[in-house]
Every structure is written in structure tokens, then in C-alpha cells.
Amino acid sequence: MAEVQGAKRITDIGPHNYNDFLHPVIKKNYGKWKYHEILSPSHMVHVSEDGDKIHTVRVGSPRLVSSSFIKDLCDLADKYSDGYLRFTTRNNVEFLLDKEENIKPLLNELEKLNLPAGGIGNVVANIVHTQGWVHCHTAASDASGVVKSLMDELYGYYVGAQLPAKVRVAFACCLNMCGAVHCSDIAVLGIHRRPPRLIPEKITNLCEIPSTIASCPTNVIRPDTFNGKPSVKLVEEGCVFCGNCFTVCPGMPIADPLNDGVSIWVGGKVSNARSKPTFSKLAVPYLENDPPRWPKVVEAVKTILDAYKKGAHKGERVGEWIERIGWPRFFKATGFEFTKYHIDDYRLGEATLNYSAQVRQ
């Protein structure tokens, strides 16, 4: 049995081992890096214990790309970085170079192609986002449109280190959150505000009733009949407008152009530096969809960034800044209205509740 398990696979099922794609300098010094240094918002260098160096040039890319865009990147990688590049989790492209003399020519060609080099250091990171109206069937808002509008305004923060610390921005087009809105400094989340509509004829003919019932996280989809056939009913008071039911049952559409929109969240953080990881918290409960440029969303995000840049200490992330000054001052600094929707009433959220009468002013 041991010999069978250890035998080399002869199929092409599954991904290659990541070691197959490592740059030779990285492979040689794996686990032996001494330090790294950020030389500019688009360039950093890692130095190993043996003195070997690997340079990284980071470039922003959209979430949805064409084959010609990929070809351009591969051509640049072949020309300047021996074919080595990688995509980050936030839609950046990183060229990995061991020849320092290739960095400037690479940056010059990226500029000619209008590709933004940046995203390293105390800047606004490239926005990680979902598919939105382009493809997602449960989207409450667009993704590419909102992110394009935001990054057009925040471009200066991406290519230049101007902030107290790194600011990671995310967008998810519904609360199923394919994007990292739960753990980003500033997050835009598409929200539905009405329960799904039931179309009995489609439910009985197109939907598997047990899986439709099981899809509901709050258990408010119940068995029912329609014209003597198995169907479902919805207890609307318990619906959280997640759209899971529409994922498995096309007879329960949830999209609503008059009531769908976005909310804005702040303070999420994955890193353990200085404080434990934190979830994002609500800042703006609802903004209507106003394509193609979403000016209200852009203005709200810029307001948060301006207040953060003005009030945060060096190295302080957005959530750490809010924790230090208190939420009343955050709302005062941003001018956002505090509403009943900001009160945490999650039934398992006792650990987040304020049990004292103390409120920082």
C-alpha cells in the first residue's frame, strides 16, 4: 500500500506542485530570507542570508482580463524576468527579477501599455472584487463598474505611498461575499433589501424542493404545494435577502433594481500585527445603485480615506484608528449618520456588545 501511495502520478488531474513554478533564486533560498525592503510603491527587493536578491515589480490589473492582456504580460515576463510572474490574491501582477538592470526598462514598457505600477507599502491596495452584473446571478450591484469608478479616483493612492498604513479595499456584489469584504480596511458590499419573489410554475417544474429548502441559512423556506405539486413557501419576516435560494432554484429571483444597492464597511484586518484579526463593521447602511460612475459610493470611500489619513497615527490600520478614537468620533469625522442599522443585534454576538455606560467622545 505504501508503494502505491508513493508512486508518481501519471495523470494530469489536479494542479502542479507550486515548487515547479518557483523562480530559481526563490527555490534556492526557500525559508532563508533575511529581510525585504520597499524601494518604491512599485518595487521591492528580498535579500537572503547568502546575499542573493530577488526583485518584485508589482502592477495592478482588472479582475476580468482578456487573453490579449495575458499575452502582453507573458511577453513582458519573457523579456525581462525570465518568464516568471505571478498573480496575487488582490488582482496584482508581480514580475520576479534577479537582474536589477531590467527593472527600469520593464517599468518604462508598463507605462507605455498604461499599466499602473504600484500597490506596495502604505498605499491603497488594488481592489479585490467579485463578478457583479457581468456574470453573477445573485449580484445586488455591479463589481467592475464600481471598482473602476473607485480606482479612477484613488489612483494616486495606489501609485504613491501617502497613507499612515496599507489600506486594503474590497468589493462583493452580494453578502455571500466572494470578495474579502469581511476582512478589509474599507469594503463595499452589494445588498438586497427585499425577499425573493416566488414564481410557483417555475418552482414546481425547475427546482428540486429539498435542496431549495436546505439552501436557506435562516430556515424560512418551508414545504408547500402548488396545483397539487410539491412547492415551497417563504416566511418573509425571517429572510436575510442572501439569495442562496435563487442559486439552486430559478423560480425564486431576488434581483430588484429599485431596492438593490450597496453598503460600506470598515475596519477589517487579517494581519496579527499590533492587534488580532478583526471583522469589518458597518459604516454606511445603504447607497442606491447609480451607474455608470456610482458618485455617492466614490464620495463615501474618499471621505473615509480623508478622515483616516488626517487622524491616524503612522502604521495604524483603519480598524486600529477607529478603535483608538472610538466610533462616535469616527461618525463625527466622516459625517455619516448613525442609524438603528449600526446596532449589533446578532444573536451570537455577545462578545462584541458594550456592557458598560462608557462611550469615548
Helices and strands as residue ranges (DSSP letters): H 2-6, G 18-21, H 24-28, E 33-40, E 43-48, E 53-60, H 67-80, E 85-87, E 92-97, G 100-102, H 103-112, E 128-129, G 132-134, H 144-159, E 169-172, G 181-183, E 186-191, H 200-206, H 209-214, E 221-226, E 229-234, G 236-238, H 244-248, E 261-266, E 281-288, H 295-311, H 318-325, H 327-334, G 340-342, G 350-352
